[in-house]
Amino acid sequence: MAVGSSNDFDLIVLGAGTGGYTAAFRGAQLGLRVALVDEDKLGGTCLHRGCIPTKAMLESAAFNERIRHAADYGLNLPAGDVGVDFPQIAKRRDQIVTRMWKGVTSLVKKNDVTWIAGRGRLDGPQKVVVKLNGEDGTPGAGGEVNLRGTDVILATGSRVKSLPGIEPDGKRIFTSDDVLKSTTMPASVIVIGAGAVGVEFASMYKDLGAEVTLLEYLPAIVPLEDREVSKELERTFNRRGLKVITNARFDADSVKSDDEGVSITVGPEGKDRSEIRAEMLLVAAGRATNVENVGLETTSAEVERGIVKVDGHMRTREPHLYAIGDVVGGLMLAHTAGHEGMTAVHTIVGDPDVHAMDYAKQPRATYCRPEIASIGLTEQECEARGLPIRTSKVPFQAIAKALIGGEYEGFAKVIANTDTGDTLGIHLIGPHATDLIAEGSLALTLEAAPWEIGVATHPHPTLSEIMGEAAMAIDGRSINW
């Protein structure tokens, strides 16, 4: 690390995950002198312990499932099941992470950003004290440096958390971090929590051949999604032989682990509980923000229940101090953090065209099988707001490319305001839903009504046709359904 002759910067970004490095690169592109500080590897949780490694493993799992149906495509493979080489899955995962890390590291130099490897801490709103990593990477072994910035962006992210009374050990009781360091494949898995992380790992392990039980405290899995999407995913999981227990109730002291596995006594609310055993228990119970020991108490920024309070332009109550990413709560998605970072930087430079964050226009993506993606309001959110709505729903089985690909479960759903004609929400469950939602993101950004989405030509045969069909179906004009 070479800070240079001056430790004064126009912008200091504390935290180098997706939000942090996006803010740093955009700041440099806009002419600011930028320092990017993190004691961990560039790329943060998303690149090293989240988005990228999990999706690499999910890709291997989905490929394994597809090979099982090779005969349906006229391909004769040797008799017997395809063998799962979990160490090779882990090796490929790590190779992808390393390649992406090298790529984003090269962008630091390209954008002329000063990279400072060390643990930074606010000392007032415009000063950051960094305990530098040693040459071998040892935290704090490289001495200390004081940085001053005209503006500072806090982007320190989050960490996995468990449930009270359940202590992950990385042997029988795992967090997502532990899974992404593992090179062994369990024969059976219990997953606690059916949000995005929980259903992704449950789906992955099932496709790799494990017996999976998925536990969710709330009445529906993926509870933040549209209710029809939640129901469809549960039906699909059940068809795949994945056991789902919603309204699940258990006591933490019922969780026992030994040399042979782990057990938990659980049951639906109000019903008898029984013991379930598996080789591994995965706790997917959300994340805790990294707001401790970063010096926020030396500023007037407001922190409420672990969340840094900001306005729509990511400004805290402390002038010149901004916060982005998981520390501000909300969706806790990497692409949203990146957008927040750009919003903050454009606000800093005084861009008159910068818009406040609108989280209803942020796409959500879940990479289980079938995939889930959504943007805008769910039907239940529209009902809670008293909005007059009409909905349309077109199944993937009406789309030729879905049948060609052999994956045609699920649907696209569009929600429109009856009075104004505005698009309120787009919800997908099915093949490549996480890719298809990009059109929905553009549509909501440009405030396109469903008829405007529908009149855009969608090439045939492609999965994208489902977006056009669902949009036209709002007015009863779907061609193929």
C-alpha positions in Angstrom: 0.0 0.0 0.0 1.3 3.3 -1.0 -0.9 6.1 0.3 1.3 8.8 -1.3 2.7 12.1 -0.1 -0.7 13.4 0.9 -3.3 11.5 2.9 -6.0 14.0 2.0 -8.7 12.8 -0.4 -11.9 14.1 -1.9 -13.6 10.9 -1.0 -12.8 8.0 1.4 -14.8 4.9 1.0 -14.7 2.6 4.0 -15.5 -0.9 2.9 -14.7 -2.5 -0.5 -17.7 -4.7 -1.2 -19.8 -4.2 -4.3 -21.3 -1.0 -2.9 -17.9 0.4 -1.8 -15.9 -0.3 -4.9 -18.7 0.9 -7.2 -18.8 4.2 -5.3 -15.0 4.5 -5.4 -14.7 3.8 -9.1 -17.6 6.2 -10.0 -16.1 8.9 -7.8 -12.7 8.6 -9.6 -14.5 8.6 -13.0 -16.1 11.9 -11.9 -12.7 13.4 -11.1 -12.4 12.9 -7.4 -9.3 11.7 -5.6 -10.5 8.5 -3.9 -9.2 6.2 -1.2 -10.8 2.8 -0.8 -10.2 1.1 2.5 -10.8 -2.5 3.6 -8.9 -5.1 5.7 -10.5 -7.9 3.7 -10.0 -8.7 0.0 -11.5 -6.4 -2.5 -15.0 -7.5 -3.5 -16.3 -8.1 0.0 -19.0 -10.6 1.0 -20.7 -10.8 -2.4 -17.5 -11.9 -4.3 -15.9 -14.1 -1.6 -18.7 -15.4 0.7 -22.0 -14.7 -1.0 -23.3 -14.0 -4.5 -20.6 -15.4 -6.7 -19.5 -18.6 -4.9 -23.1 -19.6 -4.2 -24.2 -19.2 -7.8 -21.2 -21.2 -9.0 -22.3 -24.1 -6.8 -25.9 -23.7 -7.8 -24.8 -23.9 -11.5 -23.1 -27.2 -10.8 -26.2 -28.5 -9.0 -28.5 -27.4 -11.8 -26.2 -29.0 -14.4 -26.2 -32.2 -12.4 -30.0 -32.2 -12.4 -30.1 -31.5 -16.2 -27.8 -34.5 -16.9 -30.2 -36.8 -15.1 -32.7 -36.1 -17.9 -30.2 -36.6 -20.7 -32.3 -39.5 -22.1 -35.2 -37.1 -22.7 -33.0 -35.2 -25.1 -31.9 -38.4 -27.0 -28.5 -38.6 -25.2 -27.6 -42.0 -23.9 -25.2 -41.8 -21.0 -23.6 -44.7 -19.0 -26.1 -46.5 -16.8 -26.3 -45.3 -13.2 -26.4 -41.9 -11.5 -23.9 -39.3 -12.5 -21.3 -39.0 -9.8 -21.1 -35.8 -7.8 -17.5 -34.7 -7.2 -18.0 -32.1 -4.5 -14.3 -31.2 -4.2 -14.3 -30.3 -7.9 -17.4 -28.2 -7.5 -15.6 -26.4 -4.7 -12.5 -26.0 -6.8 -14.4 -24.5 -9.7 -16.2 -22.2 -7.3 -12.9 -20.9 -5.9 -11.4 -20.5 -9.4 -14.3 -18.3 -10.5 -14.0 -16.2 -7.3 -10.3 -15.8 -7.9 -10.7 -14.8 -11.5 -13.4 -12.2 -10.6 -11.2 -10.9 -7.7 -8.3 -10.4 -10.1 -10.5 -8.6 -12.5 -11.9 -6.1 -10.0 -8.5 -5.6 -8.5 -7.2 -4.5 -11.9 -10.0 -1.9 -12.0 -8.5 -0.1 -9.0 -5.5 0.8 -11.0 -7.5 1.5 -14.1 -9.7 4.0 -12.2 -6.7 5.5 -10.4 -8.2 4.7 -7.0 -5.8 4.5 -4.0 -6.2 1.1 -2.4 -5.5 0.9 1.4 -5.5 -2.6 2.9 -6.3 -2.2 6.6 -9.1 -1.8 9.1 -10.5 1.7 9.0 -12.4 3.5 11.7 -14.1 6.9 11.7 -12.6 9.6 13.9 -15.2 12.2 13.3 -17.0 12.7 10.1 -14.1 13.4 7.8 -11.2 11.5 9.2 -10.5 7.8 9.0 -7.8 6.1 11.1 -6.5 2.9 9.4 -4.6 0.1 11.1 -2.7 -1.2 8.1 -2.3 -4.9 7.2 1.2 -6.2 7.3 3.0 -7.2 4.0 1.9 -10.8 4.7 -1.7 -9.6 5.2 -1.6 -9.8 9.0 -4.3 -7.3 10.3 -2.8 -4.3 12.1 0.8 -5.4 11.6 1.6 -2.5 9.2 1.2 0.4 11.5 -1.3 3.2 11.4 -2.2 6.0 9.0 -4.6 8.9 9.3 -6.7 9.8 6.3 -8.7 13.0 5.7 -11.6 13.2 3.3 -13.9 16.0 2.2 -16.6 13.3 2.1 -16.7 9.8 3.5 -18.9 6.8 2.5 -19.5 4.1 5.0 -19.9 0.7 3.3 -18.9 -1.8 5.9 -21.5 -4.4 5.0 -22.8 -7.3 7.1 -22.0 -10.7 8.5 -23.9 -14.0 9.0 -25.8 -14.5 12.2 -27.2 -17.5 13.9 -30.2 -18.0 16.2 -30.0 -17.6 19.9 -28.9 -20.8 21.5 -27.6 -22.4 18.2 -23.8 -22.2 17.9 -22.4 -22.9 14.4 -19.3 -25.0 14.5 -18.5 -25.6 10.8 -18.7 -29.3 11.4 -22.3 -30.2 11.9 -24.0 -26.8 12.3 -23.2 -24.5 9.4 -23.7 -20.9 8.3 -23.5 -19.9 4.6 -19.9 -18.9 5.2 -19.1 -22.4 6.4 -20.7 -24.0 3.3 -18.6 -21.8 1.1 -15.4 -23.1 2.7 -16.5 -26.8 2.7 -15.3 -29.4 0.3 -17.6 -32.3 1.5 -21.1 -33.2 0.4 -23.6 -34.2 3.1 -26.1 -36.9 2.5 -28.8 -35.0 4.3 -29.4 -31.4 5.3 -31.8 -29.4 7.5 -32.1 -25.8 6.5 -33.4 -23.3 9.0 -34.8 -20.2 7.2 -36.6 -20.1 3.9 -35.6 -16.7 2.7 -33.4 -16.2 -0.4 -30.3 -17.8 1.1 -32.2 -20.7 2.7 -34.1 -21.7 -0.5 -31.0 -21.4 -2.6 -29.0 -23.8 -0.5 -31.9 -26.2 0.0 -32.4 -26.3 -3.8 -28.7 -26.8 -4.4 -28.3 -29.7 -2.0 -31.4 -31.4 -3.3 -30.1 -31.2 -6.9 -26.8 -32.7 -5.7 -28.6 -35.7 -4.3 -29.1 -34.9 -0.6 -32.2 -35.3 1.4 -33.4 -31.8 2.5 -35.8 -30.5 5.1 -36.5 -26.8 4.9 -37.9 -25.0 8.0 -39.6 -21.6 8.0 -41.0 -19.8 11.0 -43.5 -17.8 8.9 -46.5 -19.2 7.0 -44.8 -19.1 3.6 -41.4 -19.7 2.2 -39.7 -16.7 0.5 -42.1 -14.6 2.6 -41.2 -11.3 1.0 -42.2 -12.4 -2.4 -45.7 -12.3 -4.0 -47.9 -14.9 -2.3 -48.5 -16.7 -5.6 -44.8 -17.0 -6.1 -44.3 -18.4 -2.6 -47.0 -21.0 -3.2 -45.6 -22.0 -6.5 -42.1 -22.5 -5.1 -43.4 -24.6 -2.3 -45.4 -26.8 -4.7 -42.3 -27.2 -6.9 -40.1 -28.1 -3.9 -42.6 -30.7 -2.7 -42.7 -32.2 -6.2 -38.9 -32.5 -6.1 -39.1 -34.4 -2.8 -37.8 -31.5 -0.7 -39.7 -31.5 2.6 -41.0 -28.1 3.6 -42.3 -27.2 7.1 -43.8 -23.7 7.4 -44.9 -22.2 10.7 -42.1 -24.3 12.0 -41.6 -24.2 15.8 -38.7 -25.6 17.8 -36.6 -24.9 20.9 -33.0 -24.2 20.4 -32.1 -26.6 23.1 -33.6 -29.4 21.0 -30.7 -29.0 18.5 -28.2 -31.7 19.3 -25.1 -32.7 17.4 -22.7 -35.6 17.6 -20.3 -37.6 15.5 -23.0 -39.0 13.3 -25.0 -35.8 12.6 -27.4 -33.4 14.0 -31.0 -33.5 15.2 -33.8 -31.1 15.9 -37.3 -31.5 17.4 -39.7 -29.5 15.3 -43.2 -29.3 14.1 -45.8 -26.9 12.7 -47.3 -24.4 15.1 -50.0 -26.0 17.3 -49.1 -29.5 16.2 -47.0 -32.3 17.5 -43.3 -32.0 17.2 -41.0 -34.8 16.1 -37.2 -35.4 15.8 -35.5 -34.9 12.5 -32.0 -36.0 11.9 -29.5 -35.1 9.2 -25.7 -35.0 8.6 -25.7 -31.2 8.6 -27.8 -28.3 9.9 -27.6 -25.0 7.9 -28.7 -21.8 9.7 -29.9 -19.3 7.2 -31.3 -16.7 9.6 -30.3 -13.5 8.0 -27.4 -11.1 8.5 -26.1 -8.6 11.1 -24.8 -5.2 10.0 -21.2 -4.2 10.6 -21.8 -1.0 12.5 -19.8 -1.8 15.6 -16.2 -0.5 16.0 -16.3 1.7 13.0 -16.4 5.0 14.8 -20.0 6.0 14.3 -20.1 7.2 17.8 -17.6 10.0 16.9 -20.2 11.4 14.5 -23.8 12.6 14.7 -25.0 9.8 12.4 -28.1 8.1 13.7 -28.1 4.3 14.2 -31.3 2.6 15.1 -31.3 -1.2 15.9 -28.1 -1.7 13.9 -29.2 0.3 10.9 -27.6 3.6 9.8 -30.3 6.1 9.0 -30.0 7.9 5.7 -32.1 9.9 3.3 -32.9 9.0 -0.3 -29.5 10.3 -1.4 -27.7 8.2 1.2 -26.8 11.1 3.5 -26.6 10.5 7.2 -27.4 13.2 9.8 -23.7 14.0 9.8 -22.7 16.4 7.0 -20.2 14.9 4.5 -20.9 11.3 5.9 -22.8 8.9 3.7 -23.8 5.3 4.2 -24.6 2.6 1.6 -25.2 -1.1 1.4 -26.2 -3.5 4.1 -25.5 -1.0 6.9 -28.6 1.0 5.8 -30.8 -2.1 5.9 -33.6 -2.7 3.4 -33.0 -5.1 0.6 -29.4 -6.0 1.5 -28.6 -6.8 -2.2 -25.3 -6.3 -3.9 -26.7 -4.6 -7.0 -28.7 -2.3 -4.8 -25.6 -1.4 -2.8 -23.9 -0.5 -6.0 -26.7 1.7 -7.1 -26.7 3.4 -3.6 -23.0 4.0 -4.1 -23.5 5.7 -7.4 -26.4 7.8 -5.9 -24.2 8.9 -3.1 -21.3 9.9 -5.3 -23.4 11.8 -7.8 -24.9 13.6 -4.8 -21.4 14.5 -3.5 -20.4 16.0 -6.9 -23.6 18.0 -7.1 -25.1 16.2 -10.1 -28.5 18.0 -10.6 -30.0 14.9 -12.3 -29.3 12.4 -9.5 -32.5 10.8 -8.2 -33.3 9.6 -4.7 -33.2 5.9 -4.2 -36.6 4.2 -5.0 -36.4 0.7 -3.6 -39.6 -0.4 -5.3 -37.6 -0.1 -8.5 -34.8 -2.3 -7.3 -35.0 -5.9 -8.7 -34.8 -8.9 -6.4 -33.3 -12.2 -7.6 -33.3 -15.6 -5.9 -31.3 -18.4 -7.6 -33.1 -21.6 -6.4 -34.7 -23.9 -9.0 -37.0 -22.6 -10.4 -35.5 -19.1 -10.1 -37.4 -16.2 -8.7 -37.2 -12.6 -9.6 -39.4 -9.6 -8.9 -39.5 -5.8 -9.0 -42.1 -3.3 -7.7 -45.0 -4.2 -5.3 -46.4 -7.6 -4.5 -50.2 -8.1 -4.7 -50.4 -8.2 -0.9 -48.5 -4.8 -0.7 -50.9 -3.3 -3.2 -53.8 -4.5 -1.1 -52.3 -3.1 2.1 -52.0 0.3 0.4 -55.5 0.1 -0.9 -54.4 0.4 -4.5 -56.9 -0.5 -7.2 -55.2 -3.3 -9.3 -55.7 -5.8 -12.0 -53.3 -8.7 -12.5 -52.3 -11.1 -15.3 -50.4 -14.3 -15.1 -48.9 -16.3 -18.0 -47.3 -19.7 -17.4 -43.9 -20.7 -18.9 -45.5 -23.8 -20.4 -47.0 -21.4 -23.0 -43.5 -20.3 -24.1 -41.9 -22.5 -26.8 -38.3 -21.8 -25.6 -39.2 -23.1 -22.1 -40.5 -26.3 -23.5 -37.4 -26.6 -25.7 -35.2 -26.2 -22.7 -37.1 -28.7 -20.7 -37.8 -26.3 -17.8 -41.3 -24.8 -17.9 -42.6 -24.6 -14.4 -43.7 -21.3 -13.1 -45.1 -18.1 -14.5 -44.8 -14.3 -15.1 -47.2 -12.1 -13.2 -47.8 -8.4 -13.9 -49.7 -6.0 -11.6 -51.1 -2.8 -12.9 -53.0 0.2 -11.3 -56.5 0.0 -12.6 -57.0 3.8 -12.5 -53.6 5.1 -13.9 -52.5 2.1 -16.0 -49.1 2.2 -14.3 -47.0 -0.9 -13.9 -46.9 -1.6 -10.1 -45.1 -5.0 -10.0 -43.6 -7.8 -12.1 -43.0 -11.2 -10.6 -41.3 -14.2 -12.2 -40.8 -17.8 -11.1 -39.3 -20.1 -13.7 -36.2 -20.6 -16.0 -33.8 -17.7 -16.1 -36.1 -15.5 -14.2 -33.1 -13.6 -12.7 -32.0 -12.7 -16.2 -35.5 -11.8 -17.5 -36.2 -9.3 -14.7 -33.8 -6.9 -16.2 -36.5 -5.9 -18.7 -38.8 -5.2 -15.8 -36.1 -3.1 -14.2 -35.8 -1.0 -17.3 -39.6 -0.8 -17.6 -40.1 0.6 -14.1 -37.1 3.0 -14.5 -38.7 4.4 -17.7 -42.2 4.2 -16.1 -43.5 2.0 -18.9 -47.1 0.9 -18.7 -47.8 -2.8 -19.3 -49.1 -2.0 -22.9 -45.7 -0.4 -23.6 -43.9 -3.5 -22.5 -46.2 -5.6 -24.6 -45.8 -3.7 -27.8 -42.0 -4.0 -27.7 -41.1 -6.9 -30.0 -39.8 -10.0 -28.1 -37.8 -12.3 -30.4 -39.2 -15.8 -31.0 -38.5 -18.3 -29.7 -37.0 -16.9 -26.5 -37.9 -16.9 -22.8 -38.3 -13.2 -23.0 -41.6 -13.7 -24.8 -43.2 -14.4 -21.4 -42.7 -10.7 -20.4 -44.5 -9.5 -23.5 -47.3 -12.0 -23.1 -47.9 -11.3 -19.4 -47.9 -7.5 -20.1 -50.4 -7.9 -22.9 -52.5 -10.2 -20.8 -53.3 -7.3 -18.5 -55.7 -6.1 -21.2 -56.7 -9.6 -22.2 -54.6 -9.5 -25.3 -52.1 -12.2 -24.8 -51.4 -14.0 -28.1 -50.2 -17.3 -26.9 -52.2 -17.7 -23.7 
